[in-house]
Amino acid sequence: MDAPGDEQSLSESGVEEATPPGMTPRQARRIRIVLASVLMAAMALVLVVRLASRTSVLVVGVYGAALVLCGIVIELSRNGRTRLGTWLLGIGLAAALAADWLLLP
């Protein structure tokens, strides 16, 4: 997990995180990890439902990519790159849902 001095080492290296008032960088990372984990579980559930209704390699590709993206975001958040992870999560999941709507019958 995180060492107690992580906030200090991030500040010393010049990497500052935008956190809401009253929230430490560690709390912001944990919230983003939990959010990405919940979205990963939701994408897995949607994948199972979509595969039950129609088996397709394209379905597996779209939702598999969304699952991989959630895992990448979790790792980015663990390493302190929470803003990058948040942008990737938002844009990536929007792209996956758009691909579902546009590409999948």
N, CA, C and O of each residue as an XYZ file, in Angstrom:
420
protein
N       0.833     -1.190      0.000
C       0.000      0.000      0.000
C       0.871      1.245      0.000
O       1.967      1.242     -0.561
N       0.395      2.288      0.616
C       1.111      3.557      0.628
C       1.915      3.705      1.910
O       1.445      3.368      2.996
N       3.117      4.206      1.771
C       3.945      4.488      2.938
C       3.502      5.820      3.531
O       2.988      6.671      2.805
N       3.688      6.020      4.838
C       3.242      7.269      5.463
C       3.851      8.514      4.851
O       3.226      9.574      4.903
N       5.033      8.439      4.279
C       5.694      9.620      3.747
C       5.397      9.895      2.284
O       6.060     10.739      1.681
N       4.413      9.207      1.686
C       4.120      9.382      0.264
C       3.711     10.801     -0.090
O       4.132     11.326     -1.121
N       2.896     11.430      0.750
C       2.460     12.793      0.452
C       3.657     13.739      0.425
O       3.738     14.623     -0.428
N       4.582     13.550      1.359
C       5.747     14.424      1.424
C       6.654     14.192      0.216
O       7.167     15.151     -0.361
N       6.859     12.930     -0.172
C       7.743     12.656     -1.296
C       7.149     13.165     -2.600
O       7.895     13.584     -3.485
N       5.832     13.141     -2.744
C       5.205     13.675     -3.940
C       5.381     15.182     -4.013
O       5.634     15.727     -5.087
N       5.249     15.858     -2.880
C       5.405     17.303     -2.870
C       6.843     17.702     -3.162
O       7.082     18.685     -3.863
N       7.803     16.952     -2.634
C       9.201     17.268     -2.856
C       9.609     17.071     -4.298
O      10.482     17.782     -4.796
N       8.978     16.095     -4.998
C       9.361     15.831     -6.384
C       8.707     16.811     -7.346
O       8.964     16.754     -8.549
N       7.883     17.691     -6.849
C       7.262     18.694     -7.701
C       5.930     18.256     -8.290
O       5.326     18.999     -9.063
N       5.466     17.073     -7.941
C       4.193     16.581     -8.448
C       3.121     16.935     -7.437
O       3.112     16.415     -6.322
N       2.233     17.805     -7.823
C       1.147     18.216     -6.945
C      -0.156     17.656     -7.484
O      -0.371     17.623     -8.696
N      -1.018     17.221     -6.594
C      -2.315     16.701     -6.993
C      -3.392     17.714     -6.675
O      -3.329     18.412     -5.662
N      -4.385     17.788     -7.554
C      -5.531     18.644     -7.294
C      -6.521     17.832     -6.465
O      -7.166     16.922     -6.984
N      -6.641     18.151     -5.208
C      -7.557     17.437     -4.334
C      -8.585     18.409     -3.794
O      -8.306     19.593     -3.608
N      -9.774     17.895     -3.547
C     -10.791     18.757     -2.940
C     -10.322     19.235     -1.563
O      -9.496     18.579     -0.928
N     -10.845     20.374     -1.103
C     -10.438     20.889      0.209
C     -10.697     19.872      1.313
O     -11.749     19.234      1.356
N      -9.743     19.735      2.185
C      -9.893     18.817      3.312
C      -9.586     17.377      2.975
O      -9.808     16.495      3.805
N      -9.082     17.107      1.779
C      -8.796     15.744      1.362
C      -7.295     15.615      1.076
O      -6.717     16.434      0.361
N      -6.685     14.594      1.635
C      -5.266     14.382      1.395
C      -5.084     13.663      0.057
O      -6.031     13.064     -0.453
N      -3.887     13.716     -0.515
C      -3.636     12.979     -1.760
C      -3.884     11.479     -1.613
O      -4.356     10.832     -2.547
N      -3.568     10.932     -0.453
C      -3.807      9.503     -0.224
C      -5.301      9.179     -0.294
O      -5.693      8.172     -0.883
N      -6.137     10.038      0.312
C      -7.587      9.814      0.260
C      -8.101      9.933     -1.167
O      -8.967      9.159     -1.576
N      -7.584     10.885     -1.928
C      -8.000     11.045     -3.319
C      -7.623      9.815     -4.133
O      -8.403      9.363     -4.971
N      -6.436      9.270     -3.893
C      -6.022      8.055     -4.610
C      -6.933      6.893     -4.275
O      -7.344      6.138     -5.156
N      -7.248      6.753     -2.996
C      -8.109      5.631     -2.588
C      -9.511      5.745     -3.185
O     -10.100      4.743     -3.591
N     -10.035      6.953     -3.237
C     -11.362      7.147     -3.827
C     -11.344      6.767     -5.302
O     -12.265      6.109     -5.786
N     -10.306      7.175     -6.013
C     -10.218      6.845     -7.441
C     -10.010      5.357     -7.658
O     -10.509      4.805     -8.639
N      -9.288      4.698     -6.771
C      -9.109      3.249     -6.878
C     -10.432      2.536     -6.666
O     -10.763      1.605     -7.401
N     -11.190      2.966     -5.666
C     -12.495      2.356     -5.391
C     -13.447      2.604     -6.561
O     -14.170      1.698     -6.975
N     -13.451      3.827     -7.095
C     -14.308      4.148     -8.226
C     -13.969      3.285     -9.439
O     -14.868      2.752    -10.090
N     -12.691      3.144     -9.744
C     -12.283      2.316    -10.876
C     -12.635      0.842    -10.638
O     -12.996      0.136    -11.579
N     -12.533      0.381     -9.402
C     -12.881     -1.004     -9.082
C     -14.374     -1.254     -9.254
O     -14.779     -2.291     -9.779
N     -15.192     -0.301     -8.809
C     -16.646     -0.437     -8.964
C     -17.017     -0.421    -10.448
O     -17.853     -1.207    -10.892
N     -16.393      0.474    -11.209
C     -16.675      0.522    -12.645
C     -16.185     -0.736    -13.357
O     -16.799     -1.170    -14.332
N     -15.098     -1.321    -12.889
C     -14.610     -2.577    -13.459
C     -15.627     -3.692    -13.228
O     -15.905     -4.479    -14.132
N     -16.177     -3.761    -12.026
C     -17.198     -4.768    -11.730
C     -18.451     -4.536    -12.573
O     -19.071     -5.491    -13.043
N     -18.823     -3.271    -12.764
C     -19.996     -2.959    -13.590
C     -19.756     -3.353    -15.042
O     -20.655     -3.890    -15.689
N     -18.560     -3.096    -15.563
C     -18.247     -3.479    -16.944
C     -18.258     -4.997    -17.103
O     -18.702     -5.511    -18.130
N     -17.774     -5.711    -16.097
C     -17.804     -7.175    -16.144
C     -19.248     -7.679    -16.162
O     -19.570     -8.624    -16.882
N     -20.103     -7.056    -15.378
C     -21.512     -7.442    -15.356
C     -22.185     -7.159    -16.703
O     -22.945     -7.986    -17.207
N     -21.904     -5.998    -17.278
C     -22.472     -5.661    -18.585
C     -21.956     -6.627    -19.645
O     -22.707     -7.022    -20.537
N     -20.691     -7.010    -19.561
C     -20.131     -7.983    -20.504
C     -20.873     -9.309    -20.427
O     -21.210     -9.891    -21.457
N     -21.127     -9.787    -19.224
C     -21.852    -11.050    -19.058
C     -23.267    -10.943    -19.621
O     -23.740    -11.858    -20.295
N     -23.937     -9.831    -19.346
C     -25.307     -9.642    -19.848
C     -25.320     -9.574    -21.367
O     -26.174    -10.187    -22.008
N     -24.367     -8.824    -21.956
C     -24.311     -8.702    -23.415
C     -23.961    -10.033    -24.069
O     -24.488    -10.353    -25.135
N     -23.081    -10.812    -23.447
C     -22.742    -12.118    -24.009
C     -23.906    -13.099    -23.908
O     -24.053    -13.979    -24.756
N     -24.723    -12.950    -22.883
C     -25.890    -13.819    -22.748
C     -26.915    -13.532    -23.842
O     -27.586    -14.446    -24.321
N     -27.036    -12.272    -24.234
C     -28.018    -11.921    -25.250
C     -27.477    -12.129    -26.663
O     -28.225    -12.509    -27.564
N     -26.189    -11.883    -26.859
C     -25.610    -12.058    -28.188
C     -24.108    -12.302    -28.058
O     -23.372    -11.456    -27.550
N     -23.667    -13.460    -28.521
C     -22.261    -13.800    -28.469
C     -21.552    -13.187    -29.665
O     -21.926    -13.427    -30.813
N     -20.528    -12.396    -29.388
C     -19.790    -11.728    -30.451
C     -18.381    -11.419    -29.976
O     -18.160    -11.088    -28.811
N     -17.434    -11.533    -30.893
C     -16.058    -11.187    -30.573
C     -15.945     -9.684    -30.339
O     -15.133     -9.242    -29.525
N     -16.746     -8.903    -31.042
C     -16.725     -7.453    -30.887
C     -17.185     -7.041    -29.486
O     -16.646     -6.096    -28.910
N     -18.168     -7.738    -28.942
C     -18.635     -7.463    -27.572
C     -17.502     -7.717    -26.592
O     -17.248     -6.903    -25.704
N     -16.825     -8.841    -26.751
C     -15.716     -9.174    -25.864
C     -14.596     -8.144    -26.018
O     -13.972     -7.755    -25.030
N     -14.341     -7.704    -27.244
C     -13.291     -6.723    -27.473
C     -13.582     -5.390    -26.826
O     -12.711     -4.815    -26.173
N     -14.800     -4.886    -26.997
C     -15.159     -3.576    -26.440
C     -15.138     -3.606    -24.920
O     -14.523     -2.747    -24.288
N     -15.802     -4.580    -24.336
C     -15.866     -4.612    -22.878
C     -14.581     -5.139    -22.254
O     -14.261     -4.786    -21.119
N     -13.839     -5.977    -22.975
C     -12.520     -6.401    -22.501
C     -11.568     -5.223    -22.428
O     -10.794     -5.098    -21.479
N     -11.627     -4.350    -23.442
C     -10.792     -3.140    -23.425
C     -11.186     -2.233    -22.261
O     -10.320     -1.624    -21.634
N     -12.478     -2.138    -21.969
C     -12.925     -1.322    -20.840
C     -12.422     -1.906    -19.515
O     -12.051     -1.156    -18.612
N     -12.407     -3.224    -19.395
C     -11.890     -3.856    -18.177
C     -10.391     -3.603    -18.024
O      -9.917     -3.301    -16.929
N      -9.654     -3.727    -19.115
C      -8.217     -3.455    -19.069
C      -7.971     -1.999    -18.693
O      -7.075     -1.703    -17.902
N      -8.759     -1.096    -19.253
C      -8.619      0.326    -18.942
C      -8.849      0.590    -17.457
O      -8.119      1.374    -16.850
N      -9.845     -0.047    -16.871
C     -10.085      0.126    -15.427
C      -8.888     -0.363    -14.613
O      -8.520      0.261    -13.618
N      -8.283     -1.471    -15.029
C      -7.093     -1.968    -14.342
C      -5.918     -1.018    -14.462
O      -5.164     -0.834    -13.507
N      -5.759     -0.410    -15.638
C      -4.684      0.572    -15.826
C      -4.906      1.776    -14.927
O      -3.962      2.303    -14.337
N      -6.151      2.209    -14.824
C      -6.467      3.360    -13.971
C      -6.179      3.049    -12.501
O      -5.685      3.910    -11.772
N      -6.477      1.850    -12.070
C      -6.176      1.456    -10.690
C      -4.670      1.536    -10.443
O      -4.231      2.057     -9.418
N      -3.889      1.022    -11.376
C      -2.434      1.076    -11.209
C      -1.906      2.508    -11.257
O      -1.022      2.866    -10.480
N      -2.434      3.321    -12.152
C      -2.020      4.724    -12.197
C      -2.336      5.427    -10.881
O      -1.524      6.207    -10.383
N      -3.503      5.157    -10.320
C      -3.877      5.780     -9.050
C      -2.974      5.308     -7.915
O      -2.604      6.093     -7.042
N      -2.625      4.040     -7.930
C      -1.721      3.530     -6.896
C      -0.364      4.193     -6.970
O       0.315      4.337     -5.954
N       0.041      4.601     -8.172
C       1.347      5.233     -8.355
C       1.288      6.751     -8.301
O       2.276      7.417     -8.608
N       0.145      7.308     -7.915
C       0.053      8.745     -7.714
C      -0.316      9.537     -8.945
O      -0.281     10.766     -8.889
N      -0.664      8.920    -10.042
C      -1.032      9.618    -11.272
C      -2.555      9.670    -11.382
O      -3.134      9.187    -12.355
N      -3.194     10.264    -10.373
C      -4.642     10.203    -10.278
C      -5.354     11.066    -11.313
O      -6.397     10.662    -11.827
N      -4.824     12.231    -11.631
C      -5.493     13.076    -12.631
C      -5.471     12.419    -13.999
O      -6.478     12.419    -14.707
N      -4.323     11.855    -14.375
C      -4.229     11.128    -15.643
C      -5.190      9.945    -15.647
O      -5.874      9.698    -16.640
N      -5.240      9.222    -14.543
C      -6.146      8.083    -14.436
C      -7.603      8.484    -14.534
O      -8.401      7.781    -15.155
N      -7.959      9.605    -13.929
C      -9.341     10.078    -13.977
C      -9.739     10.431    -15.405
O     -10.828     10.076    -15.856
N      -8.856     11.130    -16.116
C      -9.149     11.480    -17.513
C      -9.250     10.225    -18.375
O     -10.157     10.119    -19.201
N      -8.341      9.281    -18.197
C      -8.391      8.040    -18.971
C      -9.661      7.261    -18.689
O     -10.278      6.714    -19.603
N     -10.048      7.212    -17.435
C     -11.249      6.480    -17.065
C     -12.484      7.105    -17.697
O     -13.316      6.396    -18.265
N     -12.611      8.414    -17.604
C     -13.768      9.094    -18.174
C     -13.839      8.966    -19.686
O     -14.879      8.603    -20.236
N     -12.731      9.267    -20.358
C     -12.720      9.213    -21.824
C     -12.819      7.773    -22.324
O     -13.529      7.495    -23.291
N     -12.112      6.867    -21.670
C     -12.125      5.465    -22.098
C     -13.476      4.804    -21.945
O     -13.920      4.088    -22.843
N     -14.136      5.031    -20.822
C     -15.449      4.412    -20.632
C     -16.503      5.058    -21.523
O     -17.424      4.384    -21.983
N     -16.375      6.357    -21.768
C     -17.284      7.011    -22.722
C     -17.083      6.433    -24.122
O     -18.049      6.223    -24.855
N     -15.829      6.176    -24.490
C     -15.544      5.577    -25.796
C     -16.084      4.149    -25.875
O     -16.598      3.744    -26.918
N     -15.977      3.389    -24.797
C     -16.498      2.019    -24.794
C     -18.020      2.013    -24.933
O     -18.576      1.200    -25.671
N     -18.684      2.913    -24.225
C     -20.142      2.989    -24.336
C     -20.567      3.482    -25.718
O     -21.566      3.012    -26.263
N     -19.813      4.427    -26.288
C     -20.100      4.890    -27.635
C     -19.887      3.779    -28.644
O     -20.676      3.632    -29.578
N     -18.833      2.996    -28.472
C     -18.585      1.861    -29.369
C     -19.694      0.834    -29.248
O     -20.110      0.248    -30.248
N     -20.174      0.611    -28.038
C     -21.302     -0.307    -27.842
C     -22.526      0.179    -28.590
O     -23.211     -0.598    -29.255
N     -22.793      1.451    -28.481
C     -23.983      2.028    -29.119
C     -23.842      2.055    -30.647
O     -24.799      1.763    -31.365
N     -22.641      2.407    -31.144
C     -22.445      2.558    -32.574
C     -22.124      1.256    -33.312
O     -22.620      1.032    -34.416
N     -21.298      0.400    -32.708
C     -20.784     -0.760    -33.415
C     -21.564     -2.052    -33.188
O     -21.675     -2.888    -34.085
N     -22.092     -2.202    -32.000
C     -22.740     -3.462    -31.664
C     -24.227     -3.427    -32.000
O     -24.939     -2.504    -31.605
N     -24.681     -4.422    -32.717
C     -26.116     -4.458    -33.089
C     -27.024     -4.769    -31.926
O     -28.242     -4.831    -32.093
